[in-house]
Amino acid sequence: MSETLRQKQSRFVRYVGLLIEWADLQGYEMTFGEAWRTPEQAELNAMPGAVRQAVIKALRPVLPALADLLEKHPRKGIRNSLHSDRLAVDFNLFRGGKLTQDYKPLGEYWESLAPDCRWGGRFGDPPHFSIEHGGRK
């Protein structure tokens, strides 16, 4: 019997706990970047730049905090993201109290946990850790 999405989500949470513990033992500190992504956020991330700017402009009078957040994080994304399936997380990584981009040791540890564990450093997104699902990384 194959693993259901819900079972895979539970395994993902266990692995994230292992990654956080391992990183701590290696002297890193971590904070969450992006974990769960709403379908609406996925749509916004996938919008072309001009459309996204129009949405931000329309949101500013009614939801200024959301407009600010979208403006501060001009990200490209996909509609069908593993973040929306609760199978991906992005971390901010610190060493000695300073932000670092030294994700490789964490990425290699993550990939060692299971054959379907994917680290974004292999495809240009080093803060990203996920479990492959439906052909998506």
C-alpha positions in Angstrom: 0.0 0.0 0.0 1.4 3.4 -0.9 1.7 6.2 1.5 -1.2 8.7 1.7 -0.6 12.5 1.6 -1.6 12.7 5.3 0.9 10.0 6.2 3.6 11.7 4.2 2.8 15.0 6.0 3.3 13.3 9.3 6.6 11.9 8.2 7.7 15.3 6.9 7.0 16.8 10.4 9.1 14.1 12.1 11.9 14.8 9.6 11.7 18.5 10.1 12.1 17.9 13.9 15.2 15.8 13.2 16.7 18.4 11.0 16.1 21.2 13.6 17.7 19.0 16.3 20.7 18.1 14.1 21.2 21.7 13.1 21.2 22.8 16.7 23.8 20.1 17.6 26.0 21.5 14.7 25.8 25.0 16.2 23.2 26.5 13.9 20.1 28.4 14.9 17.0 28.3 12.6 13.8 30.3 12.2 10.9 29.5 9.9 10.8 31.3 6.6 7.8 29.9 4.8 6.0 26.8 5.8 2.4 26.4 4.7 1.4 28.4 1.7 -2.3 29.1 1.2 -3.8 28.5 -2.3 -4.3 32.3 -2.5 -0.6 32.9 -1.7 0.4 30.3 -4.3 -1.7 32.1 -6.9 -0.1 35.5 -6.0 3.4 34.0 -6.1 2.7 32.6 -9.6 1.4 35.9 -11.0 3.5 37.9 -13.5 5.1 41.0 -12.0 2.7 43.6 -13.4 -0.4 41.6 -12.2 1.2 41.1 -8.8 1.9 44.8 -8.5 -1.8 45.6 -9.4 -3.0 43.2 -6.7 -0.6 44.8 -4.1 -1.9 48.2 -5.1 -5.6 47.1 -4.7 -4.9 45.4 -1.3 -3.0 48.4 0.2 -6.2 50.4 1.2 -8.0 47.4 2.8 -5.2 45.1 3.9 -2.0 47.2 4.2 -0.1 44.6 6.3 -0.6 42.0 3.6 0.3 44.5 0.8 3.5 45.3 2.7 4.3 41.6 3.2 3.8 40.9 -0.5 5.9 43.9 -1.5 8.8 42.9 0.8 8.8 39.4 -0.6 8.8 39.7 -4.3 8.9 36.0 -4.9 8.3 33.9 -7.9 6.5 30.7 -7.3 4.4 28.0 -8.6 0.7 27.4 -8.1 1.1 23.7 -7.3 3.7 24.1 -4.5 4.6 21.5 -2.0 4.2 24.2 0.6 0.5 24.1 -0.2 0.5 20.4 0.5 2.3 20.9 3.8 5.4 19.0 2.5 7.9 21.8 2.3 9.5 24.4 4.5 12.0 27.2 4.1 14.3 28.1 6.9 16.3 31.1 7.9 19.7 29.9 9.1 22.0 31.5 11.6 25.5 30.7 13.0 27.0 32.8 15.7 23.9 35.0 15.8 24.4 36.0 12.1 22.4 35.0 9.1 24.3 32.5 6.9 23.7 30.9 3.6 25.7 27.8 4.6 22.8 25.4 4.0 24.8 22.6 2.4 25.5 20.5 5.6 21.8 20.7 6.4 20.8 19.8 2.9 23.0 16.8 2.8 21.7 15.7 6.2 18.1 16.2 5.0 18.7 14.1 1.9 20.1 11.3 4.0 16.9 10.9 5.9 14.9 9.2 3.1 15.2 8.8 -0.7 12.3 11.3 -1.3 13.8 14.1 0.8 14.7 17.0 -1.4 16.9 20.0 -0.6 16.4 23.1 -2.6 20.1 23.8 -2.9 20.1 21.3 -5.7 17.7 23.5 -7.7 18.6 27.0 -6.7 16.5 27.4 -3.5 18.9 26.6 -0.6 16.5 27.4 2.3 14.0 24.9 0.9 13.5 21.4 2.4 10.7 19.1 1.1 9.5 15.6 0.5 8.9 14.8 -3.1 5.2 14.2 -4.0 3.5 13.7 -7.3 6.8 14.4 -9.2 7.3 17.8 -7.4 10.3 18.6 -5.3 
